[in-house]
Amino acid sequence: MKRLGIYYATACYRSPDGEYFTSSGLGRYLTAITLSFDLDVVLAAPVTLEKRGHLSYPINGARVQVYELPYFERFEEARKVRCELTLRLKGFLREYRCDVLWIRYPGAYGSVLWREAKRDKVPCFFEIVGDPVAVLKRTKRLHPVKKWIALGVAKWHEFEVERMIQTTPAVAVSRFLRQRYSTRANLHNILTMPCGSLQEEDFYFREDTCATSPYRVLSVARLDHAKSLHTLIDAASILQRRGVPIRLDIVGSGPERDFLIQRAERMLSHGSWCFHGGIDDAQLHEIYCSSDIFVLPSIHEGLGRVYYEAMARGLPVVATWTDGIVDVVLDGVTGILVPPDNPVAVAQAIETIVCKPSLRRRLIRNGYPNAHRFLASDFVQALLTWAGEALGVDIPNTGGGASHAGYR
């Protein structure tokens, strides 16, 4: 059986009995691969022994082996384990001979693995899902010297990826990212293919929300500066001062949790907000289905998975008019787009959805077919079928032909 190697910087949790669990998005991709392709999979990923709420999706150990990397969640943390991480990446293809290698970027020191693949003549491709330079440029709460150093490192990695794409085929998950990483020298080798992680059972059909107050506003995100959740808290405060009954639910964990809780305590009515931390798929589905409006005012998203997750549960969406988000949220069609870093605009969009039932129902109705474009099975079929063609490798497919509708 052929073997697919994957370097995915999303972490895994190893339980005391040796079972592995990962994030919902990565776990769903792995499930779709093993169902649709006759492949063994080896996943190179950071591993923690500490149980975390967002790492709860079980990995099928019969078909997927985990090659453990030192634990990190973000590139800044990866620098602290750089020596061990690069050694492990260098050893990956020596320990597991792969027929195809999938490298996801941003992924700390992925160029190390790419060079090993080139040396060993292992066919490989990139999936580009984010732009660290864009995030850093828009970050305000970072010491100027640290920001300058981080930007320098990010720009060097960006240049390196652009150079690698000259000889290595790549997909970008949004038009913004394709434009961002395209150069005259690599334009022939990069295309757009929106990624999806939905399953049919995720869809929850309804005609309307906001039937009773307080209106439940939901956000699901990693609690870091790129998600700009302080903007959402400020917007909820504006609405409460106007007398609009709002309850704010925030799902996720991350480095800004304490900062955001302090801001909510200071600005929002007592008992009108809750930070749920990391939760599993079943709990997340339940909270999606019990909410009225979904809001995430990010300053950057490579695509924005949570927006189509919300649409699949019948939620009207408020998002920012920036980067890959516009490939998911169609302004006035499946959601309302506002400028980033603008709590007044976010508050106005939420109030518009609350006060205009016909608009709200239209956004909900249009959201379902839009979300259906982002099924995990369709994405994996399209991605690996394209990779086989681009690399000249036969990847045994057991799940039927893939649609090429996502290619651009």
HELIX and SHEET records of a PDB file:
HELIX    1   1 SER A   24  SER A   36  1                                  13    
HELIX    2   2 PHE A   75  ALA A   78  1                                   4    
HELIX    3   3 ARG A   79  VAL A   81  5                                   3    
HELIX    4   4 ARG A   82  GLU A   95  1                                  14    
HELIX    5   5 GLY A  110  ASP A  120  1                                  11    
HELIX    6   6 PRO A  132  ARG A  138  1                                   7    
HELIX    7   7 PRO A  144  ILE A  165  1                                  22    
HELIX    8   8 ARG A  175  TYR A  181  1                                   7    
HELIX    9   9 LEU A  187  ASN A  189  5                                   3    
HELIX   10  10 GLU A  200  ASP A  202  5                                   3    
HELIX   11  11 HIS A  225  LYS A  227  5                                   3    
HELIX   12  12 LEU A  229  ARG A  242  1                                  14    
HELIX   13  13 ARG A  257  MET A  267  1                                  11    
HELIX   14  14 ASP A  281  CYS A  289  1                                   9    
HELIX   15  15 ARG A  305  ALA A  312  1                                   8    
HELIX   16  16 ASP A  323  ASP A  327  5                                   5    
HELIX   17  17 PRO A  343  CYS A  355  1                                  13    
HELIX   18  18 PRO A  357  ALA A  371  1                                  15    
HELIX   19  19 HIS A  372  PHE A  374  5                                   3    
HELIX   20  20 ALA A  376  LEU A  391  1                                  16    
SHEET    1   A 9 TYR A  57  PRO A  58  0                                        
SHEET    2   A 9 TYR A  20  THR A  22 -1                                        
SHEET    3   A 9 CYS A  12  ARG A  14 -1                                        
SHEET    4   A 9 LEU A  39  THR A  48  1                                        
SHEET    5   A 9 LYS A   2  TYR A   7  1                                        
SHEET    6   A 9 VAL A 100  TYR A 105  1                                        
SHEET    7   A 9 CYS A 124  ILE A 128  1                                        
SHEET    8   A 9 ALA A 170  ALA A 172  1                                        
SHEET    9   A 9 ILE A 190  THR A 192  1                                        
SHEET    1   B 5 TYR A  57  PRO A  58  0                                        
SHEET    2   B 5 TYR A  20  THR A  22 -1                                        
SHEET    3   B 5 CYS A  12  ARG A  14 -1                                        
SHEET    4   B 5 LEU A  39  THR A  48  1                                        
SHEET    5   B 5 VAL A  64  LEU A  69  1                                        
SHEET    1   C 6 TRP A 273  GLY A 277  0                                        
SHEET    2   C 6 ILE A 246  VAL A 251  1                                        
SHEET    3   C 6 TYR A 215  VAL A 220  1                                        
SHEET    4   C 6 ILE A 293  LEU A 296  1                                        
SHEET    5   C 6 VAL A 317  THR A 320  1                                        
SHEET    6   C 6 GLY A 335  VAL A 338  1                                        
END                                                                             
